[in-house]
Amino acid sequence: MELCDHLWINSSCLLLVRKEKQHAIKYIYILVYMILTALSDIILFSSESGEYASGNAAELILILFSPLFINKCFYWVVTIVSISRYFIVGLLIHSMVVVIPIALIIIFSVITYILLNRFNSYIYALTSANEELRHKEKLTFIGQMATSIGHEIRNPLASLKGFTQLQKEKYVQDQKYFSIMEQEIERIDLIVNDLLLLGKPKNTQFQKSCLKEIIFYVISITKQQANEKNISLSVEMDESIPLIECVENQIKQVCINLIKNGLDSMDNGGMFKILLKHELKNEISISFIDQGCGINQSELNKLFTPFYTTKGDGTGLGLIVTKKIIEDHQGEIKIESELNRGTQVEVILPVVQ
């Protein structure tokens, strides 16, 4: 028995320092241990004169610490193998004494499992907090960068706005186009303001707006780009779409960003769909569905990382601003994509803030 115990302890020490890729060797050690110790116990205690008294602390140590230092699968293997060993030995030598070590192993296994879940929850909380902190640091950097270049953007923007107003007065027949130019210049100015306040809380003034009008306006802005790429824009809306409380220019910016992203991914033309639905929970769902190149599943989680972009000429800020605006409206954005099939982006906004 002592020889088996020594072999088991030495094997345990080796198991604790091996890498995860050697799991198969660890499991072989455990099975060999179970067979050897079970045979030894059966031989020693099968006679009526011998009283069963076997076991060692190494089993309990492995059960307690294997989830932390090796992995959860190894913990289950050790637990099941240890219980099976005592059960088989007790069955063959016709002794109920094995109930005590089995009960102890079960108790320690339950305690370890509880501690393991707490430990994993603690690690997950630390990891989430660290990721959130890194995200906020990036947003802060974006705000600092935007602050340094904001006035440089506003100066030529003011000149463009003044020149557009002069041309509007000169060419009266083109009032429609000049109005669009003025609105777009104002939207650029609002984008700069959003970048300046990207990582900071701000008070938003919500007003009731018509999403249908917003969608049709955005289509008028992006239709030329779609025509150049041989893309058909399709709009499907529920008959009854209530007015929602929002900042109209910000929702326009969201829609334009998402439509342009979809159009940029469709190099071979196709159909781009916009679905506007009134959900049961007093929410409005806007879906943007393209037939573009799609996105890898591994890249989906990175889309809202500052400066991360899948475009060759992208800045990696469009989706960040989009998500921030949606969150400011107490909304939600969902993205589903499949390579070479297309991408669907769904924006869910509450009707009332």
Salt bridges, closest charged atoms under 4 A:
ASP41 OD2 - ARG85 NH2 2.84
GLU59 OE2 - ARG85 NH1 2.54
GLU131 OE2 - ARG134 NH1 3.57
GLU132 OE2 - LYS136 NZ 3.47
GLU152 OE2 - HIS151 NE2 2.96
GLU182 OE1 - LYS168 NZ 3.38
GLU184 OE1 - ARG187 NH2 2.83
GLU186 OE2 - LYS161 NZ 3.98
ASP189 OD1 - ARG154 NE 3.42
ASP194 OD1 - LYS202 NZ 2.85
GLU248 OE2 - LYS252 NZ 3.45
ASP264 OD2 - LYS311 NZ 2.87
ASP267 OD1 - LYS229 NZ 3.51
ASP328 OD1 - LYS324 NZ 3.15
GLU338 OE2 - ARG341 NH1 3.86
